[in-house]
Amino acid sequence: MIVSLVGVPGLYIFSIVVIFICLLLIMNTPVSRFFEKAKERREKRREMQAEREKEKLERKAEQLERRQQQKQAERERMAGYGPETVEAAERSRMTARQKKILGYIRDEGPEQEKEDEILDFSLGEDREKKNGIGTGDRDEEARDDRFGRGRGGEREGGTFDDGNEDDIKSEGFGTPIIVGGFSPKKMEEKLTKAEAEKSMLKEEDFNVTVSSSESYRFPPIDLLNKPARKGRNPAEEESSLRAKAMKLEETLHSFNIDAQVTNVTQGPAVTRYEVHPNSGVKVKGIKNLSDDIALNMEAKSIRIEAPIPGKPAVGIEIENERINMVTIREIIDSAAFKKSQSKITFAVGKDIAGKAIVADLKTMPHLLIAGSTGSGKSVCINSIIASILYKARPDEVKLVLIDPKVVELANYNGIPHLLIPVVTEPAKAAAALNWAVAEMDDRYKKFAEEGVRELASYNKKMAGKGEEESVMPQVVIIIDELADLMMAAPSQVEESICRLAQKARAAGMHLIVATQRPSVDVITGVIKANIPSRIAFAVSSQFDSRTILDMSGAEKLVGKGDMLFNPLGSGKPVRVQGAFISDKEVNDLIEFVKDQVEEAEYSENVMDSIERANMPDAEKGDRDLEDELLPDAIELVVQAQQASVSMLQRRFRIGYNRAARIIDMMEDRQIVGPSDGSRPRQVLISEEDLMNMQENTKDMEEE
């Protein structure tokens, strides 16, 4: 019947549809369940991920709350000393340090501290990060808290860590140290709060220092001025040079000199005409025509270089009508400066061809700078110091600046690269050079013990051993005016300079000596023989030029930074237009560097040795006499278990000289150990030993 109605094809179609519907009915439930389960699994994963994110946020909130509670607890604990006490203590520390430095420079007496000044004792301040330049540029993290945190969250130099009160207590800062041997409980019962505060050691009494090297940020290039070019039209410039070259050829032909101008190079200050003489023409004949050429060329000054090194030509250098200034930014921003790996690379200037000239003090290894007043000597020294600030961190290079003229380098006081404050007195300068000689000998002894030959190998070996504290920086000693030192102590200064110049290179110590009076009584033959690299600025006579360079030529320079640069191994000096840095640029650079540290960290060991070297004989003889503050000072350092001159200055409000003598007395009595660089001295006895010594002394007095 169905076949008759729909036919055989229709029956097939009907059968297929029925089978398909049955299959769908059978498979509907499993398929739907499969999709539903997949959907449930996706939703479950989302829920689990949301729960994990929620747990992370809750943990972060708990950690943040816990840190806030710890900081609050630390503030409350510090507030236990009394707000006035803490604020006055911090201000006292800053004032004492500043006055100590001023007293060192001016030789003043005991310090007077202002107790009524208030300093904000805030925590958690961040400093902004700025970018540096050059190959050695690094971006360092600003410190997280008031006292500073080193890299990796580790505390340096015994500083505080706001986020961990337990660490503070483990360092001895969690509870006050009580003078007199009483327990804190008994002190609370028997003493008033004011008496207790007076009797306890404050945190400022400890020699807590923060290393400025780890957080040093290299100065940005924007602190330096961009070069300003105000030249004529290039076409007019080229036409003028062609006309002068033709005029020079005519001048030579008029004196029967057969030569042609083959090349013209215009530099910042002078233009060099390369003259190629034909065969049979004597070079000496061209040199003898110097005055005649200057007359015909209407030149202000002329210098003849015969021949040009490496070229079959004679160079006739004629001063430009207008000197184009070479800024230090052009040199520091150049590829030559950036690619140099040495930390004591400095900017020199540009040669006649416009090439940036940089020099490595390590290969020189010492430098003599001479020139008359106003020739560019002081600007050159400022350029050298600025280059080091752009290249090296304070722990890599230390500076010793000697400025008998007082006003030239005094503004560098306070930068972290200084080993000691700028020395302005000739007597102290001689003592500083003596210290440098002793330091050089001490470094060579350490090299011999480790089996190395130079500073770089020694530092690499110490770093490989993990003894980072034994790594030593390079030291650059800059003397701005040698003539004043030679007048004050000629034999002592000359001997120290010669010893340093002969041996200090491998020890990583380099000498830069500048003078405006290049006479033989200032630049002696011994000094000149031991300082191979020279920079000669404009001088007044040929004799002065020979004193500096052993050849004439400096008397032909035009001034304003025009120099003859003769480094070790160059053969003949190169004429360079020195890099210019203005006073404003210097001050901006100094302020940027000084803003990175709260106060300069000078080496008390070096300052102490210089002071003792300048101490009068009568005062040296009185060193063994007991100071009235000695018993109190002994009690202080024993309870603190560390000793330093600055700690005694802050605690007893005395001058540097007296505090240093008290430390020496304690060392003679074997109460404290010897000096250990910038770190506090080790105390050799305990409180119990001190009490026994005091009891024995009382028994002996009673008997």
Protein Blocks (a to p, Z undefined) as FASTA:
>chain_A
ZZmmnommlmmmmmmmmmmmmmmmmmmmmmmmmmmmmmmmmmmmmmmmmmmmmmmmmmmm
mmmmmmmmmmmmmmmmmmmnopklmmmmmmmmmmmmmmmmmmmmnopacddddfkbccdf
behiacdddddedjkbccddddfblnopaehhiaehhiacfklmklmmmnopmpccdehh
iafklmmmmpcfklmmmmpccfklpccdddfklmpccddfklpccdddddddfklmmmmm
mmmmmmmmmmmmmnopacddfbdcddfkbccddddddehiafklmmmmmmmmmmmnopab
dcdddddehiacdddddddfbdcdddfklmmmpmklmmpmbfkbccfbdcfkopacdddf
klmmpccddddehilmmmmmmmmmmmmmmmpcfklpccddddfkommmmmmgoiakbmbd
cdfbfklmmmmmmmmmmmmmmmmmmmmmnopabfklmmmmmmmnopamlpccddddddfb
lmlmmmmmmmlmmmmmmmmmmmmmmnopacddddfblcfklmgfklmmmmmbccddddfb
fklmmmmnopahjlmpggjoiacdddehklpacddddddddfklmmmmmmmmmmmpmbdc
ddfklmmmmmmmmpcfklmmmmmpccfklmmmmmmmmmnopacfklmmmmnopafklmmm
mmmmmmmnomaccdehjbccddfbdfklmmmmmmmmmmmmmZZ
